[in-house]
Amino acid sequence: MTKAYRVRLRAGLLWLALALVSVLGFLLFSLFKTGAGFPLDDGWIHQVFARNLAQLGEFSYNPGQPVAGSTSPLWTLLLVPGYWLSGFHMAWTYMLGLLFLALSAGESFRLAAFLSRRQAVAVAAALFTVFDWRLVWAGASGMETLLFTYGTLLLARLYLTRYPLNSTVKEARPALGRIPIPLALGLVGGFLTLVRPEGMTLLGLVALDAGWRSRREIHSLLKFWGWLVLGWLLPVLPYFIFNYALSGSLLPTTFGAKVSGYADFSPGGILNFLGAALFQIFLAGPLVFLLPGLLFCIPFLRAKKLDGRGLVWPLALLALYAVRLPVTYQHARYLMPVIPFLAVYGAVGGREFLEALKKFKLPRLAYFGPWILALVYVLWWALGAISYQFDVKLINDEQVRVATWLAQNTPETATVATHDIGAIGYFSGRTVVDTAGLVSPAFVPIVRDQAAILAKLQALKVDYFALLPNWYPDLYAQLSGQQAPVFQAQETYLAQFGEKNMTVFKLR
């Protein structure tokens, strides 16, 4: 074992240990106060797909009905081993989350080390990643968020280190073993697309950057692009064929449902999204204290002393969601993958900020600054644990409780319609009709038309309808006027947020 390998192994074990502490703290706090669970319903959607794949050998939501309803088939595959042992699926899912948090911290370390050439800066970037409460939340959420985060960091780091600033594709550093660098980049981009479709955007940025800097070397550029496309197609082509065969679209039905159903594409809606997104990224977590470091990067970027290409991805992802899906969702979970990139540059510029404080004769502030920042991260991590516990409680009290009632009080042949299909699909054991269109594409064109939704459910002869009243206020009022709900959760704390408990109506 070489010295370099031993150093990397020890560093990897360190990030793994810190990720274990970070995620386990969230889990234990939630377990003692609420019980096990996930902080959003979508985590249970992945579990349904994984369970059916493990037990039935099919990619379906309702058994026997294959569907192109997952935006993250690679995450589904990784969840499958959790069902090889009875009762192991939750532990396995949490283990994957903390593993990819550790791997993301490791990539943050390597990227910061490349950009700054200073180990202390790299360590800081890794710590900012492993203890940012949003990323810890994601690690315990049952979602693919950190797998996607790790993939984007890996792809960016491979490209930036193999094709340094001002180099061309003809001047690449050595290949990865026997694999040409552009082929490796394409493969990583392909697997990243299988985690989330927007992963292809980052690979597109790589292709565009290489094209601009190598525009006078057409032969080398075409070879680079050829390897890149080949590597990307190898993992994604079967996925696209599967989606097209089932739905007539290369992308999963989930993508179309979210785009058509939840977004406000008016100028005001997009501006509101940008404001909410920037608030969630910078002000809803400790990243706001890295803003001085980010600002101190600017002169080095202008002087081309610092490679700023890693900052293009956060801007591109924000712009992509602004024009395609301007909704932040829980704690802006779709934008969480940009946090490590901002933390890396915040750490790189933060060192220069501390040096500037010393020059301005503020050595004490320069000395205590890192300790204050560490305290801020710890305090925000503790607040994040409280937020995580509340989110898990909310899902358990509403969706899981409704699903348990359905399992105990409805016929096994009953059909249940709902807009939150995760926990209900997992725990009820009933056939699910998805009014949000994620696994029932017929609802995508009418996802906002409440009258059309009810007419469709009646035409399909659906037996029960479980809904959050604030999602479908007109339907809730109409059904309540016709009959009393057969079940409604009785938690009182939702009233302070202007929400009502999830309700079940019998349609026939």
Secondary structure as UniProt FT lines:
FT   HELIX           3..33
FT   HELIX           42..56
FT   TURN            63..64
FT   HELIX           73..79
FT   HELIX           80..83
FT   TURN            86..87
FT   HELIX           89..116
FT   HELIX           119..130
FT   HELIX           133..139
FT   TURN            140..142
FT   HELIX           145..162
FT   TURN            165..166
FT   HELIX           169..171
FT   TURN            177..178
FT   HELIX           181..195
FT   TURN            197..198
FT   HELIX           199..213
FT   TURN            214..216
FT   HELIX           218..247
FT   HELIX           253..261
FT   HELIX           267..278
FT   HELIX           279..283
FT   HELIX           286..290
FT   HELIX           291..302
FT   TURN            303..304
FT   HELIX           309..311
FT   HELIX           312..324
FT   HELIX           330..338
FT   HELIX           339..359
FT   TURN            360..361
FT   HELIX           363..395
FT   HELIX           396..400
FT   HELIX           401..409
FT   TURN            412..413
FT   STRAND          415..418
FT   HELIX           422..427
FT   STRAND          431..434
FT   TURN            435..436
FT   HELIX           441..446
FT   TURN            447..448
FT   HELIX           450..459
FT   TURN            460..461
FT   STRAND          464..467
FT   TURN            469..471
FT   HELIX           473..482
FT   STRAND          487..488
FT   HELIX           493..497
FT   STRAND          503..506
//
